[in-house]
């Protein structure tokens, strides 16, 4: 019975650890149809992004009416000036999913003329992949960017090491039970 209990505990911990390391999908703005001109600064999508922690491998998902808008991934310069003429990528499907494949800033603006100037734009900052498994701050980036301030937060990295230690102890218990 003790062996079964230890085995079940180990399986639960493995499942929990795997869920911590899986890439996540973020619905932009935290709700459907959030890709719209904000009515105030407090409704800016950048406020939502500042409160979120994005890791390499995560994805952003936009829902919008493709007959009224589109999404452009742009450079910082084009983000700042709301320039729609030379995007990095263009999305027009109304259910856009963009994988965050590197650390650093990603810039997005509305493809509809005038919407960016009215605040329909988003900058996200993706954390270095090294933070995913170790409780070490990433090295400073040689590229400077101006984006939303990153509020201090605990992303659970120190907890992951503790879970791995517990998992190791449980594996030892299971193995010792099996050898007895």
TIPABA-450483 format. One line per field, with one value per atom (N, C-alpha, C): residue number from 0; residue in one letter; atom name; z negated, x, y negated. Coordinates in nm, 3 decimals, padded with zeros to 5 digits. Layout:
drenvo = [NUM  ...]
doro = [A  ...]
nuba = [CA  ...]
Z = [Z  ...]
X = [X  ...]
Y = [Y  ...]
//
This chain:
drenvo = [0  0  0  1  1  1  2  2  2  3  3  3  4  4  4  5  5  5  6  6  6  7  7  7  8  8  8  9  9  9  10  10  10  11  11  11  12  12  12  13  13  13  14  14  14  15  15  15  16  16  16  17  17  17  18  18  18  19  19  19  20  20  20  21  21  21  22  22  22  23  23  23  24  24  24  25  25  25  26  26  26  27  27  27  28  28  28  29  29  29  30  30  30  31  31  31  32  32  32  33  33  33  34  34  34  35  35  35  36  36  36  37  37  37  38  38  38  39  39  39  40  40  40  41  41  41  42  42  42  43  43  43  44  44  44  45  45  45  46  46  46  47  47  47  48  48  48  49  49  49  50  50  50  51  51  51  52  52  52  53  53  53  54  54  54  55  55  55  56  56  56  57  57  57  58  58  58  59  59  59  60  60  60  61  61  61  62  62  62  63  63  63  64  64  64  65  65  65  66  66  66  67  67  67  68  68  68  69  69  69  70  70  70  71  71  71  72  72  72  73  73  73  74  74  74  75  75  75  76  76  76  77  77  77  78  78  78  79  79  79  80  80  80  81  81  81  82  82  82  83  83  83  84  84  84  85  85  85  86  86  86  87  87  87  88  88  88  89  89  89  90  90  90  91  91  91  92  92  92  93  93  93  94  94  94  95  95  95  96  96  96  97  97  97  98  98  98  99  99  99  100  100  100  101  101  101  102  102  102  103  103  103  104  104  104  105  105  105  106  106  106  107  107  107  108  108  108  109  109  109  110  110  110  111  111  111  112  112  112  113  113  113  114  114  114  115  115  115  116  116  116  117  117  117  118  118  118  119  119  119  120  120  120  121  121  121  122  122  122  123  123  123  124  124  124  125  125  125  126  126  126  127  127  127  128  128  128  129  129  129  130  130  130  131  131  131  132  132  132  133  133  133  134  134  134  135  135  135  136  136  136  137  137  137  138  138  138  139  139  139  140  140  140  141  141  141  142  142  142  143  143  143  144  144  144  145  145  145  146  146  146  147  147  147  148  148  148  149  149  149  150  150  150  151  151  151  152  152  152  153  153  153  154  154  154  155  155  155  156  156  156  157  157  157  158  158  158  159  159  159  160  160  160  161  161  161  162  162  162  163  163  163  164  164  164  165  165  165  166  166  166  167  167  167  168  168  168  169  169  169  170  170  170  171  171  171  172  172  172  173  173  173  174  174  174  175  175  175  176  176  176  177  177  177  178  178  178  179  179  179]
doro = [X  X  X  X  X  X  X  X  X  X  X  X  X  X  X  X  X  X  X  X  X  X  X  X  X  X  X  X  X  X  X  X  X  X  X  X  X  X  X  X  X  X  X  X  X  X  X  X  X  X  X  X  X  X  X  X  X  X  X  X  X  X  X  X  X  X  X  X  X  X  X  X  X  X  X  X  X  X  X  X  X  X  X  X  X  X  X  X  X  X  X  X  X  X  X  X  X  X  X  X  X  X  X  X  X  X  X  X  X  X  X  X  X  X  X  X  X  X  X  X  X  X  X  X  X  X  X  X  X  X  X  X  X  X  X  X  X  X  X  X  X  X  X  X  X  X  X  X  X  X  X  X  X  X  X  X  X  X  X  X  X  X  X  X  X  X  X  X  X  X  X  X  X  X  X  X  X  X  X  X  X  X  X  X  X  X  X  X  X  X  X  X  X  X  X  X  X  X  X  X  X  X  X  X  X  X  X  X  X  X  X  X  X  X  X  X  X  X  X  X  X  X  X  X  X  X  X  X  X  X  X  X  X  X  X  X  X  X  X  X  X  X  X  X  X  X  X  X  X  X  X  X  X  X  X  X  X  X  X  X  X  X  X  X  X  X  X  X  X  X  X  X  X  X  X  X  X  X  X  X  X  X  X  X  X  X  X  X  X  X  X  X  X  X  X  X  X  X  X  X  X  X  X  X  X  X  X  X  X  X  X  X  X  X  X  X  X  X  X  X  X  X  X  X  X  X  X  X  X  X  X  X  X  X  X  X  X  X  X  X  X  X  X  X  X  X  X  X  X  X  X  X  X  X  X  X  X  X  X  X  X  X  X  X  X  X  X  X  X  X  X  X  X  X  X  X  X  X  X  X  X  X  X  X  X  X  X  X  X  X  X  X  X  X  X  X  X  X  X  X  X  X  X  X  X  X  X  X  X  X  X  X  X  X  X  X  X  X  X  X  X  X  X  X  X  X  X  X  X  X  X  X  X  X  X  X  X  X  X  X  X  X  X  X  X  X  X  X  X  X  X  X  X  X  X  X  X  X  X  X  X  X  X  X  X  X  X  X  X  X  X  X  X  X  X  X  X  X  X  X  X  X  X  X  X  X  X  X  X  X  X  X  X  X  X  X  X  X  X  X  X  X  X  X  X  X  X  X  X  X  X  X  X  X  X  X  X  X  X  X  X  X  X  X  X  X  X  X  X  X  X  X  X  X  X  X  X  X  X  X]
nuba = [N  CA  C  N  CA  C  N  CA  C  N  CA  C  N  CA  C  N  CA  C  N  CA  C  N  CA  C  N  CA  C  N  CA  C  N  CA  C  N  CA  C  N  CA  C  N  CA  C  N  CA  C  N  CA  C  N  CA  C  N  CA  C  N  CA  C  N  CA  C  N  CA  C  N  CA  C  N  CA  C  N  CA  C  N  CA  C  N  CA  C  N  CA  C  N  CA  C  N  CA  C  N  CA  C  N  CA  C  N  CA  C  N  CA  C  N  CA  C  N  CA  C  N  CA  C  N  CA  C  N  CA  C  N  CA  C  N  CA  C  N  CA  C  N  CA  C  N  CA  C  N  CA  C  N  CA  C  N  CA  C  N  CA  C  N  CA  C  N  CA  C  N  CA  C  N  CA  C  N  CA  C  N  CA  C  N  CA  C  N  CA  C  N  CA  C  N  CA  C  N  CA  C  N  CA  C  N  CA  C  N  CA  C  N  CA  C  N  CA  C  N  CA  C  N  CA  C  N  CA  C  N  CA  C  N  CA  C  N  CA  C  N  CA  C  N  CA  C  N  CA  C  N  CA  C  N  CA  C  N  CA  C  N  CA  C  N  CA  C  N  CA  C  N  CA  C  N  CA  C  N  CA  C  N  CA  C  N  CA  C  N  CA  C  N  CA  C  N  CA  C  N  CA  C  N  CA  C  N  CA  C  N  CA  C  N  CA  C  N  CA  C  N  CA  C  N  CA  C  N  CA  C  N  CA  C  N  CA  C  N  CA  C  N  CA  C  N  CA  C  N  CA  C  N  CA  C  N  CA  C  N  CA  C  N  CA  C  N  CA  C  N  CA  C  N  CA  C  N  CA  C  N  CA  C  N  CA  C  N  CA  C  N  CA  C  N  CA  C  N  CA  C  N  CA  C  N  CA  C  N  CA  C  N  CA  C  N  CA  C  N  CA  C  N  CA  C  N  CA  C  N  CA  C  N  CA  C  N  CA  C  N  CA  C  N  CA  C  N  CA  C  N  CA  C  N  CA  C  N  CA  C  N  CA  C  N  CA  C  N  CA  C  N  CA  C  N  CA  C  N  CA  C  N  CA  C  N  CA  C  N  CA  C  N  CA  C  N  CA  C  N  CA  C  N  CA  C  N  CA  C  N  CA  C  N  CA  C  N  CA  C  N  CA  C  N  CA  C  N  CA  C  N  CA  C  N  CA  C  N  CA  C  N  CA  C  N  CA  C  N  CA  C  N  CA  C  N  CA  C  N  CA  C  N  CA  C  N  CA  C  N  CA  C  N  CA  C  N  CA  C  N  CA  C  N  CA  C  N  CA  C  N  CA  C  N  CA  C  N  CA  C  N  CA  C  N  CA  C  N  CA  C  N  CA  C  N  CA  C  N  CA  C  N  CA  C  N  CA  C]
Z = [00.000  00.000  00.000  -00.079  -00.083  00.053  00.120  00.252  00.350  00.345  00.433  00.404  00.277  00.239  00.290  00.273  00.319  00.471  00.538  00.684  00.734  00.672  00.710  00.683  00.570  00.538  00.642  00.682  00.782  00.915  00.953  01.079  01.076  00.964  00.952  00.963  00.899  00.906  01.047  01.117  01.255  01.340  01.324  01.400  01.370  01.243  01.205  01.267  01.261  01.318  01.468  01.535  01.680  01.712  01.632  01.658  01.638  01.551  01.530  01.648  01.722  01.829  01.967  01.977  02.106  02.154  02.283  02.341  02.318  02.301  02.274  02.387  02.398  02.492  02.411  02.452  02.386  02.480  02.439  02.514  02.489  02.593  02.579  02.510  02.406  02.327  02.227  02.230  02.135  02.168  02.282  02.319  02.470  02.519  02.661  02.705  02.825  02.885  02.806  02.742  02.671  02.766  02.892  02.990  03.045  02.969  03.007  02.949  03.002  02.956  02.808  02.722  02.580  02.555  02.462  02.431  02.333  02.266  02.175  02.164  02.106  02.088  02.001  01.904  01.815  01.888  02.003  02.081  02.188  02.190  02.288  02.276  02.391  02.389  02.329  02.332  02.270  02.119  02.058  01.913  01.886  01.972  01.959  01.977  02.078  02.105  01.991  01.929  01.817  01.700  01.685  01.574  01.608  01.731  01.775  01.787  01.774  01.791  01.907  02.013  02.133  02.139  02.176  02.190  02.337  02.376  02.510  02.529  02.640  02.669  02.643  02.563  02.542  02.671  02.677  02.794  02.748  02.832  02.812  02.912  02.868  02.954  02.956  03.076  03.096  03.158  03.109  03.173  03.214  03.343  03.394  03.520  03.561  03.683  03.803  03.886  03.998  04.107  04.108  04.207  04.164  04.035  03.983  03.942  03.922  03.872  03.912  03.887  03.906  03.801  03.799  03.701  03.775  03.734  03.794  03.685  03.711  03.624  03.689  03.609  03.664  03.581  03.632  03.560  03.453  03.361  03.258  03.322  03.423  03.491  03.551  03.618  03.678  03.571  03.460  03.346  03.294  03.270  03.215  03.308  03.439  03.536  03.596  03.557  03.613  03.765  03.813  03.956  03.997  04.087  04.132  04.266  04.322  04.459  04.471  04.365  04.377  04.259  04.243  04.129  04.143  04.030  04.025  04.067  04.019  04.052  04.053  04.138  04.150  04.122  04.039  04.004  04.029  04.099  04.135  04.110  04.038  04.026  03.916  03.825  03.718  03.597  03.611  03.499  03.515  03.481  03.506  03.385  03.412  03.307  03.347  03.259  03.285  03.176  03.220  03.125  03.091  02.963  02.914  02.913  03.019  03.043  02.999  02.930  02.882  02.763  02.687  02.577  02.632  02.555  02.595  02.630  02.685  02.714  02.848  02.854  02.977  02.987  03.105  03.126  03.225  03.189  03.272  03.280  03.400  03.418  03.504  03.500  03.585  03.729  03.821  03.963  04.022  03.948  03.996  03.972  04.078  04.072  03.960  03.876  03.768  03.635  03.635  03.509  03.416  03.471  03.389  03.317  03.390  03.331  03.217  03.221  03.115  03.002  03.008  02.897  02.920  03.042  03.068  03.109  03.008  03.029  02.901  02.917  02.805  02.815  02.703  02.695  02.582  02.612  02.511  02.495  02.375  02.348  02.306  02.381  02.356  02.274  02.163  02.075  02.137  02.096  02.144  02.105  02.191  02.164  02.043  02.006  01.890  01.763  01.752  01.631  01.614  01.718  01.712  01.614  01.602  01.519  01.402  01.402  01.297  01.237  01.109  01.042  01.057  01.182  01.216  01.306  01.275  01.361  01.494  01.603  01.733  01.742  01.824  01.846  01.915  01.888  01.954  02.106  02.175  02.320  02.376  02.479  02.537  02.618  02.649  02.725  02.628  02.634  02.548  02.617  02.539  02.595  02.493  02.543  02.457  02.469  02.361  02.361  02.226  02.200  02.071  01.959  01.846  01.731  01.685  01.642  01.594  01.442  01.387  01.243  01.182  01.061  00.997  00.972  00.988  00.967  00.932  00.874  00.851  00.954  01.041  01.145  01.109  00.983  00.938  00.970  01.018  01.055  00.933  00.819  00.700  00.650  00.676  00.637  00.720  00.845  00.933  00.882  00.831  00.775  00.656  00.573  00.457  00.499  00.603  00.652  00.708  00.774  00.829  00.716  00.606  00.491  00.430  00.414  00.359  00.452  00.581  00.678  00.664  00.648  00.630  00.506  00.396  00.271  00.290  00.357  00.379  00.467  00.567  00.652  00.569  00.480  00.392  00.303  00.251  00.165  00.244  00.364  00.445  00.474  00.509  00.540  00.416  00.301  00.179  00.141  00.163  00.135  00.228  00.352  00.450  00.419  00.363  00.334  00.203  00.120  -00.008  00.007]
X = [00.082  00.000  00.087  00.195  00.284  00.349  00.383  00.442  00.345  00.221  00.119  00.101  00.098  00.083  00.201  00.321  00.440  00.441  00.398  00.393  00.292  00.175  00.073  00.121  00.187  00.241  00.344  00.429  00.531  00.467  00.364  00.296  00.231  00.172  00.112  00.217  00.332  00.437  00.492  00.508  00.556  00.456  00.329  00.226  00.230  00.247  00.253  00.375  00.491  00.613  00.600  00.543  00.524  00.433  00.330  00.240  00.311  00.413  00.489  00.579  00.620  00.717  00.652  00.523  00.456  00.439  00.445  00.418  00.270  00.242  00.106  00.054  -00.077  -00.142  -00.209  -00.186  -00.245  -00.344  -00.469  -00.569  -00.540  -00.505  -00.464  -00.574  -00.536  -00.630  -00.705  -00.685  -00.751  -00.896  -00.943  -01.082  -01.099  -01.205  -01.236  -01.267  -01.224  -01.249  -01.189  -01.073  -01.005  -00.925  -00.905  -00.830  -00.920  -00.931  -01.015  -00.954  -00.994  -00.942  -00.981  -00.881  -00.914  -00.986  -01.080  -01.154  -01.077  -00.976  -00.893  -00.756  -00.661  -00.525  -00.527  -00.618  -00.623  -00.673  -00.737  -00.783  -00.683  -00.566  -00.464  -00.422  -00.402  -00.354  -00.215  -00.140  -00.008  -00.017  -00.123  -00.145  -00.161  -00.236  -00.252  -00.118  -00.041  00.088  00.187  00.184  00.274  00.249  00.126  00.090  00.110  00.149  00.166  00.314  00.347  00.484  00.487  00.557  00.565  00.701  00.700  00.823  00.840  00.964  00.990  00.908  00.837  00.751  00.604  00.571  00.432  00.376  00.243  00.176  00.076  00.060  -00.044  -00.155  -00.280  -00.395  -00.484  -00.512  -00.601  -00.731  -00.842  -00.973  -01.023  -01.056  -01.104  -01.185  -01.259  -01.340  -01.249  -01.220  -01.126  -01.179  -01.308  -01.360  -01.337  -01.300  -01.280  -01.137  -01.055  -00.920  -00.826  -00.700  -00.596  -00.489  -00.389  -00.283  -00.150  -00.063  00.069  00.174  00.272  00.390  00.490  00.545  00.629  00.756  00.846  00.968  00.931  01.024  01.001  00.976  01.055  01.041  00.900  00.852  00.718  00.609  00.634  00.541  00.526  00.640  00.639  00.570  00.591  00.535  00.402  00.355  00.232  00.241  00.356  00.379  00.333  00.236  00.181  00.240  00.334  00.380  00.485  00.555  00.660  00.658  00.549  00.540  00.634  00.667  00.742  00.650  00.526  00.425  00.287  00.198  00.061  -00.034  -00.134  -00.235  -00.373  -00.459  -00.591  -00.703  -00.676  -00.774  -00.878  -00.858  -00.955  -00.933  -00.854  -00.818  -00.669  -00.588  -00.445  -00.371  -00.279  -00.195  -00.049  00.025  00.166  00.250  00.343  00.433  00.547  00.575  00.684  00.810  00.890  00.998  01.136  01.141  01.269  01.242  01.344  01.327  01.338  01.286  01.291  01.154  01.149  01.021  00.962  00.830  00.752  00.656  00.647  00.562  00.451  00.327  00.209  00.126  00.071  -00.019  -00.137  -00.243  -00.359  -00.322  -00.376  -00.353  -00.450  -00.551  -00.650  -00.598  -00.596  -00.544  -00.610  -00.529  -00.578  -00.598  -00.614  -00.637  -00.516  -00.398  -00.276  -00.262  -00.285  -00.275  -00.376  -00.484  -00.586  -00.557  -00.441  -00.400  -00.412  -00.450  -00.466  -00.331  -00.250  -00.118  -00.075  00.024  00.066  00.214  00.284  00.423  00.428  00.490  00.508  00.658  00.697  00.837  00.843  00.922  00.935  01.061  01.046  01.159  01.253  01.377  01.478  01.440  01.470  01.441  01.514  01.626  01.701  01.622  01.532  01.452  01.352  01.328  01.225  01.260  01.389  01.426  01.516  01.575  01.667  01.624  01.648  01.612  01.727  01.757  01.866  01.809  01.844  01.798  01.871  01.800  01.867  01.972  02.073  02.177  02.114  02.166  02.110  02.122  02.022  02.022  02.108  02.189  02.268  02.183  02.060  01.970  01.879  01.878  01.790  01.656  01.549  01.419  01.336  01.240  01.145  01.015  00.969  00.845  00.779  00.678  00.611  00.704  00.692  00.773  00.734  00.834  00.807  00.801  00.684  00.667  00.733  00.790  00.850  00.742  00.781  00.686  00.759  00.689  00.743  00.679  00.761  00.704  00.714  00.746  00.746  00.873  00.978  01.099  01.165  01.162  01.225  01.144  01.014  00.933  00.964  01.000  01.026  01.141  01.246  01.359  01.317  01.230  01.178  01.095  01.014  00.935  01.022  01.131  01.222  01.289  01.325  01.387  01.288  01.164  01.061  01.041  01.039  01.022  01.137  01.259  01.374  01.362  01.318  01.299  01.192  01.084  00.977  01.024  01.103  01.157  01.244  01.327  01.410  01.324  01.215  01.125  01.064  01.021  00.961  01.063  01.184  01.288  01.326  01.334  01.368  01.258  01.132  01.018  01.024  01.061  01.066  01.180  01.291  01.405  01.390  01.298  01.278  01.201]
Y = [00.120  00.000  -00.127  -00.123  -00.238  -00.261  -00.152  -00.162  -00.228  -00.188  -00.245  -00.394  -00.431  -00.571  -00.654  -00.602  -00.673  -00.686  -00.579  -00.582  -00.686  -00.690  -00.788  -00.931  -00.951  -01.084  -01.126  -01.032  -01.061  -01.099  -01.026  -01.055  -01.193  -01.230  -01.362  -01.472  -01.451  -01.551  -01.565  -01.454  -01.459  -01.536  -01.509  -01.580  -01.730  -01.764  -01.905  -01.971  -01.905  -01.962  -01.982  -01.886  -01.898  -02.016  -02.037  -02.151  -02.284  -02.288  -02.412  -02.444  -02.344  -02.366  -02.374  -02.351  -02.356  -02.500  -02.517  -02.648  -02.680  -02.808  -02.851  -02.938  -02.946  -03.038  -03.147  -03.271  -03.386  -03.451  -03.463  -03.538  -03.686  -03.758  -03.897  -03.977  -04.048  -04.125  -04.041  -03.910  -03.821  -03.790  -03.837  -03.811  -03.816  -03.756  -03.759  -03.901  -03.935  -04.067  -04.183  -04.160  -04.268  -04.355  -04.308  -04.385  -04.494  -04.604  -04.718  -04.844  -04.957  -05.085  -05.102  -05.128  -05.144  -05.275  -05.271  -05.394  -05.482  -05.425  -05.504  -05.437  -05.509  -05.456  -05.330  -05.324  -05.208  -05.082  -05.099  -04.984  -04.943  -05.006  -04.974  -04.828  -04.764  -04.626  -04.616  -04.724  -04.722  -04.706  -04.756  -04.734  -04.584  -04.516  -04.371  -04.301  -04.341  -04.277  -04.298  -04.415  -04.442  -04.347  -04.304  -04.215  -04.068  -04.038  -03.900  -03.866  -03.739  -03.692  -03.596  -03.632  -03.551  -03.483  -03.356  -03.277  -03.239  -03.211  -03.161  -03.032  -03.023  -02.907  -02.933  -03.036  -03.073  -03.132  -03.144  -03.203  -03.308  -03.410  -03.511  -03.481  -03.495  -03.468  -03.592  -03.640  -03.755  -03.707  -03.762  -03.744  -03.882  -03.896  -04.025  -03.998  -04.098  -04.087  -04.114  -04.012  -04.031  -04.125  -04.153  -04.248  -04.393  -04.412  -04.547  -04.578  -04.474  -04.499  -04.387  -04.411  -04.310  -04.337  -04.253  -04.264  -04.267  -04.359  -04.369  -04.353  -04.268  -04.265  -04.358  -04.450  -04.556  -04.574  -04.656  -04.694  -04.797  -04.822  -04.922  -05.060  -05.092  -05.221  -05.236  -05.131  -05.137  -05.135  -05.068  -05.069  -05.212  -05.275  -05.412  -05.511  -05.496  -05.591  -05.545  -05.425  -05.366  -05.352  -05.315  -05.297  -05.157  -05.149  -05.020  -04.975  -05.051  -05.023  -04.912  -04.877  -04.775  -04.678  -04.603  -04.511  -04.390  -04.333  -04.207  -04.093  -04.098  -03.996  -04.061  -04.006  -04.055  -03.939  -03.964  -03.863  -03.921  -03.846  -03.897  -03.796  -03.689  -03.581  -03.598  -03.693  -03.715  -03.626  -03.522  -03.435  -03.405  -03.503  -03.498  -03.442  -03.351  -03.293  -03.318  -03.386  -03.417  -03.351  -03.266  -03.200  -03.295  -03.308  -03.391  -03.305  -03.314  -03.220  -03.268  -03.381  -03.433  -03.525  -03.554  -03.649  -03.791  -03.886  -04.026  -04.079  -04.199  -04.263  -04.218  -04.213  -04.191  -04.309  -04.368  -04.485  -04.454  -04.492  -04.467  -04.594  -04.620  -04.734  -04.689  -04.768  -04.744  -04.776  -04.697  -04.722  -04.822  -04.860  -04.957  -05.099  -05.177  -05.314  -05.392  -05.455  -05.540  -05.470  -05.338  -05.267  -05.269  -05.253  -05.254  -05.388  -05.496  -05.630  -05.648  -05.573  -05.580  -05.481  -05.415  -05.328  -05.179  -05.137  -04.994  -04.935  -04.909  -04.852  -04.780  -04.694  -04.610  -04.580  -04.593  -04.547  -04.444  -04.330  -04.226  -04.202  -04.166  -04.135  -03.988  -03.911  -03.768  -03.745  -03.674  -03.648  -03.546  -03.553  -03.459  -03.317  -03.222  -03.082  -03.030  -03.089  -03.042  -03.054  -03.150  -03.167  -03.055  -02.980  -02.878  -02.765  -02.731  -02.617  -02.653  -02.770  -02.807  -02.939  -02.954  -03.078  -03.178  -03.214  -03.305  -03.412  -03.536  -03.644  -03.637  -03.665  -03.663  -03.772  -03.748  -03.850  -03.970  -04.089  -04.206  -04.193  -04.237  -04.230  -04.342  -04.313  -04.421  -04.518  -04.481  -04.567  -04.639  -04.769  -04.846  -04.865  -04.865  -04.890  -04.963  -05.036  -05.103  -05.029  -04.973  -04.899  -04.917  -04.838  -04.851  -04.809  -04.874  -04.837  -04.698  -04.623  -04.488  -04.492  -04.470  -04.471  -04.350  -04.363  -04.246  -04.141  -04.017  -03.909  -03.782  -03.690  -03.557  -03.467  -03.409  -03.323  -03.176  -03.148  -03.009  -02.933  -03.000  -02.926  -02.864  -02.932  -02.874  -02.754  -02.754  -02.640  -02.517  -02.536  -02.423  -02.339  -02.404  -02.330  -02.247  -02.303  -02.230  -02.110  -02.126  -02.014  -01.904  -01.944  -01.843  -01.767  -01.835  -01.767  -01.667  -01.710  -01.620  -01.502  -01.528  -01.420  -01.318  -01.367  -01.279  -01.194  -01.254  -01.179  -01.072  -01.106  -01.008  -00.892  -00.921  -00.815  -00.722  -00.779  -00.696  -00.608  -00.666  -00.587  -00.471  -00.498  -00.393  -00.284  -00.325  -00.226  -00.146  -00.211  -00.138  -00.040  -00.079  00.011  00.132  00.110  00.219  00.315  00.266  00.350  00.427  00.389  00.458  00.585]
//
